[in-house]
């Protein structure tokens, strides 16, 4: 069912500062900033050999991560993203197992232009999980 770790997402209060920290302190390859109005986030990706770190900052007044940042003003880990083979099949299976799907309760298109689902953290030991079709 689960394939590989795609990324770990960290909410930051200042994405420009966070980008610079990873570039200067780790000499990391960091993508350019990208705004996702439909998701309410501005993101950059730190490229690693086997995965990525997604740095996220709220974008717009209705950003779903603003409440997280309000509770954690210095930022922190927000979610993990795991790749799956067939998101529609996984969605059906999870619904049958009474797993709560966040958002519209259906797959949507994520920041990698692939179908995603977010799973309620209370169903997974307090961890917000994003599933992304590989």
Contact map, one row per residue, 1 for C-alpha under 8 A:
11100000000000000000000000000000000000000000000000000000000000000000000000000000000110000100000000000000000000000000000000000000000000
11110000000000000000000000000000000000000000000000000000000000000000000000000000011110000000000000000000000000000000000000000000000000
11111000000000000000000000000000000000000000000000000000000000000000000000000000011110000000000000000000000000000000000000000000000000
01111100000000000000000000000000000000000000000000000000000000000000000000000000011100000000000000000000000000000000000000000000000000
00111110000000000000000000000000000000000000000000100000000000000000000000000001111000000000000000000000000000000000000000000000000000
00011111000000000000000000000000000000000000000000110000000000000000000000000001111000000000000000000000000000000000000000000000000100
00001111100000000000000000000000000000000000000000111100000000000000000000000001110000000000000000000000000000000000000000000000000000
00000111110000000000000000000000000000000000000000011100000000000000000000001111100000000000000000000000000000000000000000000000000000
00000011111000000000000000000000000000000000000000001111000000000000000000001111100000000000000000000000000000000000000000000000000000
00000001111100000000000000000000000000000000000000001111000000000000000000111110000000000000000000000000000000000000000000000000000000
00000000111110000000000000000000000000000000000000000011100000001001100000111100000000000000000000000000000000000000000000000000000000
00000000011111100100000000000000000000000000000000000011100000000000100001110000000000000000000000000000000000000000000000000000000000
00000000001111100000000000000000000000000000000000000000100000000000100011100000000000000000000000000000000000000000000000000000000000
00000000000111111100000000000000000000000000000000000000100000000000000000000000000000000000000000000000000000000000000000000000000000
00000000000111111110000000000000000000000111000000000011100000000000000000000000000000000000000000000000000000000000000000000000000000
00000000000001111111000000000000000000000000000000000000000000000000000000000000000000000000000000000000000000000000000000000000000000
00000000000001111111100000000000000000000000000000000000000000000000000000000000000000000000000000000000000000000000000000000000000000
00000000000101111111110000000000000000000000000000000010000000000000000000000000000000000000000000000000000000000000000000000000000000
00000000000000111111111000000100000000000001000000000010000000000000000000000000000000000000000000000000000000000000000000000000000000
00000000000000011111111100000000000000000000000000000000000000000000000000000000000000000000000000000000000000000000000000000000000000
00000000000000001111111111000000000000000000000000000000000000000000000000000000000000000000000000000000000000000000000000000000000000
00000000000000000111111111110100000000000000010000000000000000000000000000000000000000000000000000000000000000000000000000000000000000
00000000000000000011111111111100000000000000000000000000000000000000000000000000000000000000000000000000000000000000000000000000000000
00000000000000000001111111110000000000000000000000000000000000000000000000000000000000000000000000000000000000000000000000000000000000
00000000000000000000111111110000000000000000000000000000000000000000000000000000000000000000000000000000000000000000000000000000000000
00000000000000000000111111110000000000000000000000000000000000000000000000000000000000000000000000000000000000000000000000000000000000
00000000000000000000011111111000000000000000000000000000000000000000000000000000000000000000000000000000000000000000000000000000000000
00000000000000000000011111111100000000000000011100000000000000000000000000000000000000000000000000000000000000000000000000000000000000
00000000000000000000001000111110000000000000011100000000000000000000000000000000000000000000000000000000000000000000000000000000000000
00000000000000000010011000011111000000000001111000000000000000000000000000000000000000000000000000000000000000000000000000000000000000
00000000000000000000000000001111100000000001111000000000000000000000000000000000000000000000000000000000000000000000000000000000000000
00000000000000000000000000000111110000000001100000000000000000000000000000000000000000000000000000000000000000000000000000000000000000
00000000000000000000000000000011111000000111000000000000000000000000000000000000000000000000000000000000000000000000000000000000000000
00000000000000000000000000000001111100000111000000000000000000000000000000000000000000000000000000000000000000000000000000000000000000
00000000000000000000000000000000111110011110000000000000001000000000000000000000000000000000000000000000000000000000000000000000000000
00000000000000000000000000000000011111111110000000000000001000000000000000000000000000000000000000000000000000100000000000000000000000
00000000000000000000000000000000001111111000000000000000001100000000000000000000000000000000000000000000000000000000000000000000000000
00000000000000000000000000000000000111110000000000000000000000000000000000000000000000000000000000000000000000000000000000000000000000
00000000000000000000000000000000000111111000000000000000000000110000000000000000000000000000000000000000000000000000000000000000000000
00000000000000000000000000000000001111111100000000000000011101111000000000000000000000000000000000000000000000000000000000000000000000
00000000000000000000000000000000001110111110000000000001111100101000000000000000000000000000000000000000000000000000000000000000000000
00000000000000100000000000000000111100011111000000000001111000000000000000000000000000000000000000000000000000000000000000000000000000
00000000000000100000000000000000111100001111100000000111100000000000000000000000000000000000000000000000000000000000000000000000000000
00000000000000100010000000000111110000000111110000000111000000000000000000000000000000000000000000000000000000000000000000000000000000
00000000000000000000000000000111000000000011111000011110000000000000000000000000000000000000000000000000000000000000000000000000000000
00000000000000000000010000011110000000000001111100011110000000000000000000000000000000000000000000000000000000000000000000000000000000
00000000000000000000000000011110000000000000111110111000000000000000000000000000000000000000000000000000000000000000000000000000000000
00000000000000000000000000011000000000000000011111111000000000000000000000000000000000000000000000000000000000000000000000000000000000
00000000000000000000000000000000000000000000001111100000000000000000000000000000000000000000000000000000000000000000000000000000000000
00000000000000000000000000000000000000000000000111110000000000000000000000000000000000000000000000000000000000000000000000000000000000
00001110000000000000000000000000000000000000001111111000000000000000000000000000000000000000000000000000000000000000000000000000000000
00000111000000000000000000000000000000000000111101111100000000000000000000000000000000000000000000000000000000000000000000000000000000
00000011110000000000000000000000000000000000111100111110000000000000000000000000000000000000000000000000000000000000000000000000000000
00000011110000000000000000000000000000000011110000011111000000000000000000000000000000000000000000000000000000000000000000000000000000
00000000111100100110000000000000000000000011110000001111100000000000000000000000000000000000000000000000000000000000000000000000000000
00000000111100100000000000000000000000001111000000000111110000000000000000000000000000000000000000000000000000000000000000000000000000
00000000001111100000000000000000000000001110000000000011111000001000000000000000000000000000000000000000000000000000000000000000000000
00000000000000000000000000000000000000011100000000000001111100111100000000000000000000000000000000000000000000000000000000000000000000
00000000000000000000000000000000001110011100000000000000111111100000000000000000000000000000000000000000000000000000000000000000000000
00000000000000000000000000000000000010011000000000000000011111100000000000000000000000000000000000000000000000000000000000000000000000
00000000000000000000000000000000000000000000000000000000001111100000000000000000000000000000000000000000000000000000000000000000000000
00000000000000000000000000000000000000010000000000000000001111110100000000000000000000000000000000000000000000000000000000000000000000
00000000000000000000000000000000000000111000000000000000011111111100000000000000000000000000000000000000000000000000000000000000000000
00000000000000000000000000000000000000110000000000000000010001111110000000000000000000000000000000000000000000000000000000000000000000
00000000001000000000000000000000000000011000000000000000110000111111100000000000000000000000000000000000000000000000000000000000000000
00000000000000000000000000000000000000000000000000000000010001111111110000000000000000000000000000000000000000000000000000000000000000
00000000000000000000000000000000000000000000000000000000000000011111111000000000000000000000000000000000000000000000000000000000000000
00000000001000000000000000000000000000000000000000000000000000001111111100100100000000000000000000000000000000000000000000000000000000
00000000001110000000000000000000000000000000000000000000000000001111111111100000000000000000000000000000000000000000000000000000000000
00000000000000000000000000000000000000000000000000000000000000000111111110000000000000000000000000000000000000000000000000000000000000
00000000000000000000000000000000000000000000000000000000000000000011111110000000000000000000000000000000000000000000000000000000000000
00000000000000000000000000000000000000000000000000000000000000000001111111110000000000000000000000000000000000000000000000000000000000
00000000000010000000000000000000000000000000000000000000000000000000111111100000000000000000000000000000000000000000000000000000000000
00000000000110000000000000000000000000000000000000000000000000000000100111110000000000000000000000000000000000000000000000000000000000
00000000011110000000000000000000000000000000000000000000000000000001100111111000000000000000000000000000000000000000000000000000000000
00000000011100000000000000000000000000000000000000000000000000000000000101111100000000000000000000000000000000000000000000000000000000
00000001111000000000000000000000000000000000000000000000000000000000000000111110000000000000000000000000000000000000000000000000000000
00000001111000000000000000000000000000000000000000000000000000000001000000011111000000000000000000000000000000000000000000000001000000
00000001110000000000000000000000000000000000000000000000000000000000000000001111100000000000000000000000000000000000000000000011110000
00001111100000000000000000000000000000000000000000000000000000000000000000000111110000000000000000000000000000000000000000000011110000
00001111100000000000000000000000000000000000000000000000000000000000000000000011111000000000000000000000000000000000000000000000111100
01111110000000000000000000000000000000000000000000000000000000000000000000000001111100000000000000000000000000000000000000000000111100
01111100000000000000000000000000000000000000000000000000000000000000000000000000111110000000000000000000000000000000000000000000001111
11110000000000000000000000000000000000000000000000000000000000000000000000000000011111100100000000000000000000000000000000000000001111
11100000000000000000000000000000000000000000000000000000000000000000000000000000001111100000000000000000000000000000000000000000000011
00000000000000000000000000000000000000000000000000000000000000000000000000000000000111111100000000000000000000000000000000000000000011
00000000000000000000000000000000000000000000000000000000000000000000000000000000000111111110000000000000001000000011100000000000001110
00000000000000000000000000000000000000000000000000000000000000000000000000000000000001111111000000000000001000000000000000000000000000
00000000000000000000000000000000000000000000000000000000000000000000000000000000000001111111100000000000000000000000000000000000000000
10000000000000000000000000000000000000000000000000000000000000000000000000000000000101111111110000000000000000000000000000000000000000
00000000000000000000000000000000000000000000000000000000000000000000000000000000000000111111111000000000011000000000100000000000000000
00000000000000000000000000000000000000000000000000000000000000000000000000000000000000011111111100000000000000000000000000000000000000
00000000000000000000000000000000000000000000000000000000000000000000000000000000000000001111111110000000000000000000000000000000000000
00000000000000000000000000000000000000000000000000000000000000000000000000000000000000000111111111110000000000000000000000000000000000
00000000000000000000000000000000000000000000000000000000000000000000000000000000000000000011111111111000000000000000000000000000000000
00000000000000000000000000000000000000000000000000000000000000000000000000000000000000000001111111100000000000000000000000000000000000
00000000000000000000000000000000000000000000000000000000000000000000000000000000000000000000111111100000000000000000000000000000000000
00000000000000000000000000000000000000000000000000000000000000000000000000000000000000000000011111110000000000000000000000000000000000
00000000000000000000000000000000000000000000000000000000000000000000000000000000000000000000011111111000000000000000001100100000000000
00000000000000000000000000000000000000000000000000000000000000000000000000000000000000000000011001111100000000000000001100100000000000
00000000000000000000000000000000000000000000000000000000000000000000000000000000000000000000001000111111110000000000111100000000000000
00000000000000000000000000000000000000000000000000000000000000000000000000000000000000000000000000011111100000000000111100000000000000
00000000000000000000000000000000000000000000000000000000000000000000000000000000000000000000000000001111110000000000010000000000000000
00000000000000000000000000000000000000000000000000000000000000000000000000000000000000000000000000001111111000000000000000000000000000
00000000000000000000000000000000000000000000000000000000000000000000000000000000000000000000000000001111111000000000100000000000000000
00000000000000000000000000000000000000000000000000000000000000000000000000000000000000000010000000001011111100000000100000000000000000
00000000000000000000000000000000000000000000000000000000000000000000000000000000000000110010000000000001111110000011100000000000000000
00000000000000000000000000000000000000000000000000000000000000000000000000000000000000000000000000000000011111000111100000000000000000
00000000000000000000000000000000000000000000000000000000000000000000000000000000000000000000000000000000001111111111000000000000000000
00000000000000000000000000000000000000000000000000000000000000000000000000000000000000000000000000000000000111111111000000000000000100
00000000000000000000000000000000000100000000000000000000000000000000000000000000000000000000000000000000000011111100000000000000000000
00000000000000000000000000000000000000000000000000000000000000000000000000000000000000000000000000000000000011111100000000000000000000
00000000000000000000000000000000000000000000000000000000000000000000000000000000000000000000000000000000000011111110000000000000000000
00000000000000000000000000000000000000000000000000000000000000000000000000000000000000000000000000000000000111111111000000000000000111
00000000000000000000000000000000000000000000000000000000000000000000000000000000000000100000000000000000001111001111100000000000000110
00000000000000000000000000000000000000000000000000000000000000000000000000000000000000100000000000000000001111000111110000000000011110
00000000000000000000000000000000000000000000000000000000000000000000000000000000000000100010000000001100111100000011111000000000011100
00000000000000000000000000000000000000000000000000000000000000000000000000000000000000000000000000001110000000000001111100000001111000
00000000000000000000000000000000000000000000000000000000000000000000000000000000000000000000000000111100000000000000111110110001111000
00000000000000000000000000000000000000000000000000000000000000000000000000000000000000000000000000111100000000000000011111110011100000
00000000000000000000000000000000000000000000000000000000000000000000000000000000000000000000000000000000000000000000001111111111100000
00000000000000000000000000000000000000000000000000000000000000000000000000000000000000000000000000000000000000000000000111111110000000
00000000000000000000000000000000000000000000000000000000000000000000000000000000000000000000000000110000000000000000001111111100000000
00000000000000000000000000000000000000000000000000000000000000000000000000000000000000000000000000000000000000000000001111111111100000
00000000000000000000000000000000000000000000000000000000000000000000000000000000000000000000000000000000000000000000000011111110000000
00000000000000000000000000000000000000000000000000000000000000000000000000000000000000000000000000000000000000000000000011111111000000
00000000000000000000000000000000000000000000000000000000000000000000000000000011000000000000000000000000000000000000000111011111100000
00000000000000000000000000000000000000000000000000000000000000000000000000000111000000000000000000000000000000000000011110010111110000
00000000000000000000000000000000000000000000000000000000000000000000000000000011110000000000000000000000000000000000011110010011111000
00000000000000000000000000000000000000000000000000000000000000000000000000000011110000000000000000000000000000000001111000000001111100
00000000000000000000000000000000000000000000000000000000000000000000000000000000111100100000000000000000000000000001111000000000111110
00000100000000000000000000000000000000000000000000000000000000000000000000000000111100100000000000000000000001000111100000000000011111
00000000000000000000000000000000000000000000000000000000000000000000000000000000001111100000000000000000000000000111000000000000001111
00000000000000000000000000000000000000000000000000000000000000000000000000000000001111000000000000000000000000000100000000000000000111
